[in-house]
């Protein structure tokens, strides 16, 4: 997105009425929403020559058939492995296998023993566009193998340990107890340090533990989580800051003029405060340490207090150290991660205020982010909920956040039967709510 992009009004692009929803706390609602999202990708996503297409407009048409990004390639494996586990469609399992093959055969660079970040794929031929090695990328490789293994893909299991060992060898900073961020193709590590790679590595380590039962992954997840959300946060007003120097001192100025950077934005990220809160609650399931729940509540409450837009709804993208919003746009993933966290906190604490936030975020997202004509979520909106373009799913999106959030709520926040849920909660958005 550039400054010259002209927002289009939501109403002009989405004439379909917003469907009524009896309860956003319904298992049937969440299942139907995930299936609708999968259907958006279904007609065009599969590339018989290898992997999946990564760039979709609002109507599901492809606008770039050649560019492939490591993050999307991994997230598709997650999407289809999870879909198979939830719904049992054998085609989803075959898609997960198809994605793994592309990851291993095409993204993998055997000469330098790493995964290429971005490439061009035409007629079965690979041309590497960016061979930078990112810990963030390896985190998603680990996540993909872990979820594929949990879906029953046996060949993925040994790759969990292999990927962890690669990260251990190339990025682990034992003195800091955290992971470095990026390296050149031949593994010269840069001086930049970031929390985002560590956050998604924690997510992947928790999945690796769930897939294998090996404590090495849970131990490492706990160590990284505590070092970021406790030790490092003490250096930055008690919240998770994004950027650090090589010695893990806070870099307050990195990307200061780029608060919308897709992977390394400046400012406190409300979505990362709530995403970390979610991960702390997942960690607590496996290791009930007394600090995890209070810290999760602190991070969630900080995001909601500082970043919720009372005028137009939704969470802003970022705010600065002085508390001023530095990016007023609304991003799909921020809303999705936050409703998942709200539900987990509601379930864990029994406090209805978290469920109230869950309903409120869903009402907002259902009215503005979900495309009720073609399916899936729009990626980014202005502060007053207008679209910037018709590019719904560029590389990196895949709706992994939205479907993943639904799966998390289904598995760990809602009762097994919707009859036990509150049927009056989360009533349908009205015109005034839009």
Protein Blocks (a to p, Z undefined) as FASTA:
>chain_A
ZZklccddfklmmmbccdddfblkbfklmmmmmmmmmmmmmmmmpcfkgpjafbdcfkop
afbfkbccfklmmmmmmmmmmmmmmnopaklmmmmmmmmmmmmmmmpcfklopadfbdcd
eehiacdfblcdcfklmmmmmmmmmmmmmnopaklmmmmmmmmmmmmmmmmcfknopacf
bdcfkopacfbdcfklmmmmmmmmmmmmmmnopaklmmmmmmmmmmmmmmmmmmngoiac
fbdcfkopacfkgoklmmkbfklcgdjdfklmmmmmmmmmmmmmmoccfklmmmmmmmmm
mmmmmmpcfkngpjdfbdcfkopafbfbdcfklmmmmmmmmmmmmmmnopaklmmmmmmm
mmmmmmmmpcckngpjdfbdcfkopafbfcfbgghilommmmmmmmmmmmmmpcfblklp
cfkgoiacdfklZZ
